[in-house]
């Protein structure tokens, strides 16, 4: 499609499942997405959809395209942070922390850190992708404006 929205091309033809939360690979050749609760990829050159066989939400490629981060279901009305190789192998789950159901995590530009919303709307955490070390981010209140008549 063009930047003005014209020339839109439909990438998939299936209407049997729900496909949401698309995120492009850094090189623009693939899209990772949630397909009926399972993480899948779409190869844009071949229009081939491949299930990675892992349940999850909000998948995102790492800046170098070698890994995918996502949230995976937890039994506590929350989700756990997880990272896997871009081919779906080597799934690692940080099951000691729970995260908000509806907030997608994001990579730092260097792919070392992940920022993710905690269980409460006001909490953010930095998580080291290699070992899931957590650094809570302090909430900085907005300064109160004072008005004088």
N, C-alpha and C positions, 0 to 999 in steps of 0.2 A: 504494500500500500504506500501511498504517497504521504508526505508530511501533512497535507491538507485533508487526509482521510479518504481521498479518492483511490480507486484501484484496489479495494480490499479483496483479498483472496482467502477463501475458507480453507483452513489447513486440515480439518478432519471432517468426516462425513457421518460419523456415528452419532446417533441421538439416543442410544440406549443407556448411556451412562452419563454421569455428571463429571465434567472436567473443569476444574477451577484452579486458582492460584498459580498461573503460569509465571515462569521466570526464565529468561534467556541465558544461555551459556555465554561466557565472556567473548568467545570468538564468533558468536551469532549463528552457529551451525545447528544448535539444538535448543529445545525448550524442555524444562523439567516442570511437571505439574502434578496435581492431585487428581487422580481419576478414580472416582467412586471410593475414595479413602485410601487408595494405594498409589505410591509414588511411581510415576511413569515418565518416559522421555519421548519426545518427538524429534526425529531427525528431519530437518527442514529440506534437505536435498532429496531424500527418498520418500518423504511423507510417511515414514514408518514409525508406528507407536510401539514402544517396548516397555512392558511392566518390569519394574525393578523388584517386585514382590515384597515390598516393605510398606507397612501401613504408616501413614504420616500426613502431616499438614504443613503448609507454608515452606515447601522445598526451595532452596536457593543454591545455585552453584557457587563455589568458592571463586575468588578473583582469578585464580590460575586454571579453573575449570576441572581440577582433579578430584574435588570432593563436593558433596551435597550436604547441607545442614537442613534439619527439619525438626518438627515437633512430633512426638509419637505418643499415642494414648497412654494415660496413666489411670489407675483405678480410683483416683481421688478427685474427680471432676477438674482435672488439670492435665497438663501434658509434660513430658520429659523432653529435654533437649537431646538431639542425636546428630551424629555425623557419620557419613559413610563415603566410600569411594564412589566416584561418578558412575561406575558400572553396577552399583548396588552391593558390592562386596564390603567386608570389614565394617559392619554396622557396630557402632559404639554408642551406648545410651548412658546419659548422666542420670541415673535413676535415684539419686539422693536429693534432687531438687525438683520442685514442681513449678510449672510456668503457666501463665494465663492461656486459656483455651483459644483466644481469638487474636493474638498478637504475634505476627510473624517475626522471627529473629533475623538479624542482618550481620553480614561479615564486615570486619574492618577492611580497609583497602589492601592491607598486606596479607590478609587471610590468617592472621595469628589469633585474633580475637573475634568473639561473637557478642553482639549486644542483644539482650532479650528482656522482655518485660516479665517481672516476677508475678507472683500470685495476686498482687494488689496493684491497682492502676498507677500508684505513685512510686512503685519500685522498679528500678532498672538495674541490670547486672551486666558486667563484663565477664565473659567466660572464655578462658584460654581453650582453643579448639583441640590442642594436643592432649591435654590431661583433665579438662573440665574444671580447672581451678577457677574459683568464683571471686570476683571483686565487686562488692555491692557499690553502686553509685549513689552518692548522697543526693537527696532531693534538695535543690536550691530554690528557696521560695522567691517569688517575684517581689521586688520591692513595692511597698505600699506607696501609692501616689498620694501626695498631700496637696490639697487645694485650698487656696486662701481666697476668700471672697473679695 
